[in-house]
Amino acid sequence: MGQEERIQNAYRGLGGKQTFYDGMITCSTLSGQAVCRLIWGMDRAETQDYLSAALAGIPEGFSGRLLEVPVGTGILTMPLYREMPEAEITCLDYSPEMLERAKCRSEGLSHVRFQQGDVGVLPFGDGSFDIVLSLNGFHAFPDKEAAWREIFRVLRPGGTFCGCFYVRGQNRRTDWLIRRLYVPKGWFTPPFETADSLGHRLEETFGPAKVRMVQSMASFVCRKAKEKHP
């Protein structure tokens, strides 16, 4: 079994009809709040804080081309996309189960399309998107270097890359639980960035970047400079 298939199988249960994953990612249910406190040391306000910082790269009334990878179940972004009817939005995920749940939330959103695929081999041309959004993805991607290269490639010069993911070195308990639970389960895949290494990578690869830390979650917004090369 390949690494990608292993991760897909690991998330299959979380992406099913039950709401545990959604409650955990939004810190909105009792079980989700318990996980947020135990694993991440966060309450709901802090969860909303890092998510808001990650989404800050999308301007109000955005009407360009946006790629979200991975889309997950769509719980974080489908409400936002309802407010962007002039945009052209592509949602990609490796897991068919996650895509199906996201599609169920997209009723009436004719400007949103869905595609199953691998972030390491994106099926889009160079400079296809004005914004690439990646929420809670990089800590799970099995080939992170390929993901960085592909996101850079499909983002147009001057475009925005924004999102959030786990970084190590901010909370010892979180790091221990990630190593002992999330990695063996296949939910997260090392190696992981640190806050410093992420800031350096974004600046060196894309250009000017803002990184905001909330516990072990790093939210970022950066712009791809026109003269940058991966």
C-alpha positions as CSV (number, residue, x, y, z in Angstrom):
1,M,0.0,0.0,0.0
2,G,1.4,3.4,-1.0
3,Q,1.7,6.3,1.3
4,E,-1.0,8.3,-0.4
5,E,-3.4,5.3,-0.1
6,R,-2.5,4.8,3.5
7,I,-3.4,8.4,4.3
8,Q,-6.6,8.2,2.3
9,N,-7.6,5.1,4.3
10,A,-6.7,6.8,7.6
11,Y,-9.1,9.7,6.8
12,R,-11.9,7.5,5.4
13,G,-13.5,7.1,8.8
14,L,-13.2,10.7,9.7
15,G,-14.7,11.8,6.4
16,G,-17.7,9.5,6.6
17,K,-21.3,10.5,7.4
18,Q,-20.5,11.2,11.1
19,T,-19.7,14.7,12.2
20,F,-16.7,14.0,14.4
21,Y,-14.1,15.4,11.9
22,D,-16.2,18.5,11.3
23,G,-16.6,19.1,15.0
24,M,-12.9,18.6,15.6
25,I,-11.8,20.9,12.8
26,T,-14.1,23.7,13.9
27,C,-14.0,23.0,17.7
28,S,-17.8,23.2,17.6
29,T,-19.0,20.0,19.3
30,L,-18.4,18.6,22.7
31,S,-16.1,15.9,21.4
32,G,-14.4,18.4,19.0
33,Q,-13.8,20.8,21.9
34,A,-12.3,18.0,24.0
35,V,-9.8,17.1,21.2
36,C,-8.9,20.8,20.7
37,R,-8.1,21.2,24.4
38,L,-6.3,17.8,24.8
39,I,-4.3,17.8,21.5
40,W,-3.9,21.4,20.6
41,G,-4.4,23.3,23.9
42,M,-7.0,25.5,22.1
43,D,-10.5,26.7,22.8
44,R,-13.0,27.6,20.1
45,A,-11.9,31.3,20.0
46,E,-8.3,30.3,19.3
47,T,-9.5,27.9,16.6
48,Q,-11.4,30.6,14.9
49,D,-8.4,32.9,15.3
50,Y,-6.0,30.8,13.3
51,L,-8.6,29.9,10.7
52,S,-9.5,33.6,10.2
53,A,-5.8,34.4,9.8
54,A,-5.4,31.7,7.2
55,L,-8.4,33.0,5.2
56,A,-7.3,36.6,5.4
57,G,-5.6,36.2,2.0
58,I,-8.9,36.0,0.2
59,P,-10.3,39.5,-0.3
60,E,-14.0,40.3,0.2
61,G,-15.9,39.9,-3.1
62,F,-13.0,38.0,-4.7
63,S,-13.9,37.3,-8.4
64,G,-10.8,35.5,-9.7
65,R,-9.6,31.9,-9.9
66,L,-9.0,30.0,-6.6
67,L,-7.7,26.5,-5.9
68,E,-8.4,24.9,-2.6
69,V,-6.3,21.9,-1.8
70,P,-7.2,19.9,0.1
71,V,-10.9,20.8,0.5
72,G,-11.7,18.2,3.1
73,T,-15.4,18.1,3.9
74,G,-15.9,21.7,2.8
75,I,-17.1,22.8,6.3
76,L,-14.6,25.6,6.5
77,T,-15.0,27.1,3.1
78,M,-18.4,26.4,1.5
79,P,-20.0,29.2,3.5
80,L,-17.3,31.5,2.3
81,Y,-17.7,30.5,-1.3
82,R,-21.4,31.3,-1.2
83,E,-20.3,35.0,-0.7
84,M,-18.1,34.8,-3.8
85,P,-20.5,34.1,-6.7
86,E,-18.2,35.7,-9.3
87,A,-15.2,33.6,-8.5
88,E,-14.1,30.5,-10.3
89,I,-13.3,28.0,-7.5
90,T,-11.7,24.5,-7.9
91,C,-11.7,22.2,-4.9
92,L,-9.3,19.3,-5.0
93,D,-8.8,16.4,-2.5
94,Y,-7.1,13.0,-2.6
95,S,-10.0,11.4,-0.7
96,P,-13.2,10.7,-2.6
97,E,-15.1,10.5,0.7
98,M,-14.0,14.0,1.6
99,L,-15.0,15.3,-1.8
100,E,-18.4,13.7,-1.6
101,R,-19.0,15.5,1.8
102,A,-17.8,18.8,0.4
103,K,-20.1,18.4,-2.7
104,C,-23.1,17.8,-0.4
105,R,-22.4,21.3,1.1
106,S,-22.1,23.0,-2.2
107,E,-25.7,22.9,-3.3
108,G,-26.4,25.9,-5.5
109,L,-22.8,26.8,-5.9
110,S,-22.4,26.5,-9.7
111,H,-19.1,28.4,-9.6
112,V,-17.5,25.7,-7.5
113,R,-16.2,22.5,-9.1
114,F,-14.6,19.4,-7.5
115,Q,-11.8,17.2,-8.7
116,Q,-10.1,14.2,-7.1
117,G,-6.3,14.4,-7.4
118,D,-2.9,14.5,-5.9
119,V,-1.4,17.8,-4.7
120,G,2.0,16.5,-5.8
121,V,0.9,16.2,-9.4
122,L,-1.7,19.0,-9.9
123,P,-3.6,18.6,-13.2
124,F,-3.5,22.3,-14.0
125,G,-1.4,24.6,-16.2
126,D,1.3,27.0,-15.0
127,G,-0.1,30.2,-13.4
128,S,-3.7,28.9,-13.5
129,F,-4.8,30.5,-10.2
130,D,-4.9,33.9,-8.5
131,I,-5.1,32.3,-5.1
132,V,-4.2,28.9,-3.7
133,L,-5.7,28.0,-0.3
134,S,-4.4,25.1,1.7
135,L,-6.1,24.5,5.1
136,N,-4.7,21.8,7.3
137,G,-3.1,20.0,4.4
138,F,0.7,20.2,4.5
139,H,1.0,18.2,7.8
140,A,-0.7,15.3,6.0
141,F,0.9,15.5,2.5
142,P,3.3,12.5,2.0
143,D,5.5,14.3,-0.5
144,K,5.7,17.9,0.8
145,E,8.5,19.0,-1.5
146,A,6.3,18.0,-4.5
147,A,3.4,19.9,-3.0
148,W,5.4,23.1,-2.5
149,R,6.7,22.9,-6.1
150,E,3.2,22.3,-7.6
151,I,1.5,25.0,-5.6
152,F,4.2,27.4,-6.7
153,R,3.8,26.3,-10.3
154,V,0.0,26.7,-10.6
155,L,-0.1,30.1,-8.8
156,R,0.3,33.0,-11.1
157,P,3.1,35.6,-10.4
158,G,1.6,38.2,-8.0
159,G,-0.9,35.6,-6.8
160,T,-1.6,34.8,-3.1
161,F,-0.9,31.5,-1.3
162,C,-2.6,31.3,2.1
163,G,-3.6,28.6,4.6
164,C,-2.6,26.9,7.8
165,F,-1.1,23.7,9.2
166,Y,0.7,22.1,12.2
167,V,4.3,23.0,12.9
168,R,6.4,21.4,15.6
169,G,8.3,23.1,18.4
170,Q,5.5,25.3,19.8
171,N,3.8,22.9,22.3
172,R,5.6,19.9,23.7
173,R,2.4,18.0,24.6
174,T,1.0,18.6,21.1
175,D,4.3,17.4,19.5
176,W,4.3,14.3,21.7
177,L,0.7,13.4,20.8
178,I,1.3,14.0,17.1
179,R,4.3,11.6,17.1
180,R,2.6,9.0,19.2
181,L,-0.9,9.1,17.8
182,Y,-1.4,11.1,14.6
183,V,1.7,9.8,12.8
184,P,1.1,6.1,13.5
185,K,-2.6,6.5,12.5
186,G,-1.5,8.0,9.2
187,W,-3.3,11.3,9.8
188,F,-0.1,13.3,9.8
189,T,3.1,12.6,7.9
190,P,6.6,13.9,8.8
191,P,8.8,15.8,8.3
192,F,7.2,18.9,9.8
193,E,8.1,22.5,9.6
194,T,8.9,24.8,12.5
195,A,7.6,28.3,12.8
196,D,11.0,29.6,11.7
197,S,11.5,27.2,8.9
198,L,8.0,27.9,7.5
199,G,8.6,31.6,7.5
200,H,12.0,31.1,5.8
201,R,10.5,28.8,3.2
202,L,7.7,31.1,2.3
203,E,9.9,34.1,1.9
204,E,12.5,32.2,-0.1
205,T,10.0,30.4,-2.3
206,F,7.2,32.9,-2.8
207,G,8.0,36.3,-1.5
208,P,6.8,38.5,1.4
209,A,4.9,36.5,4.0
210,K,2.9,37.0,7.2
211,V,2.9,34.0,9.6
212,R,0.7,34.0,12.7
213,M,1.1,31.3,15.3
214,V,-1.7,30.1,17.5
215,Q,-0.4,27.3,19.7
216,S,1.0,24.7,17.2
217,M,-1.0,26.0,14.2
218,A,0.7,28.3,11.8
219,S,-1.5,30.5,9.6
220,F,0.1,32.3,6.7
221,V,-0.5,34.7,3.8
222,C,2.2,35.3,1.2
223,R,2.4,36.7,-2.3
224,K,4.3,35.1,-5.2
225,A,6.8,37.6,-6.4
226,K,7.0,38.0,-10.2
227,E,10.7,37.2,-10.4
228,K,10.6,34.2,-8.1
229,H,11.6,30.6,-9.2
230,P,11.1,27.4,-7.1
